[in-house]
Amino acid sequence: MPESSYEVILYWDKKDQAYIAHVPELAGCMADGPTRQEAIAAAEVVIGQWIETAKELGRPIPTPRGRLMYA
């Protein structure tokens, strides 16, 4: 399953002065960056790492649901 299939919620964090990319389907999976593009690119890396770690630990990996109906 491609990492880009997971929904990413992107928002600006005024306190940290960075864009935050949150992947709600993967518990605790977040990344940040100074630009939208960098935050999304960082999220793709973190999603891959999240999935790899889950596999190593024998934990279930959620199937991407696609677009959320609410946020």
CORHU-V501170 format. One line per field, one symbol per residue. ss: DSSP state (~ for helix, > for strand, _ for the rest). phi: phi as a letter, one per 20 degrees, with the letter a starting at -180 (. if undefined). burial: + if it has 24 or more other ideal C-beta (glycine too) atoms within 12 Angstrom, else -. A space follows every 10 residues. Layout:
BEGIN
ss->???
phi->???
burial->???
END
This chain:
BEGIN
ss->__~~~___>> >>>____>>> >>_______> >>>__~~~~~ ~~~~~~~~~~ ~~~~~~~___ __________ _
phi->.fgffefced bedffelbed dddffdgmeb bbafcgffff fffffffgff ffffffemef dffgenffeb b
burial->--+--+++++ --------++ +++-++--++ +++-----++ -+++-+++-+ +--------- +--------- -
END
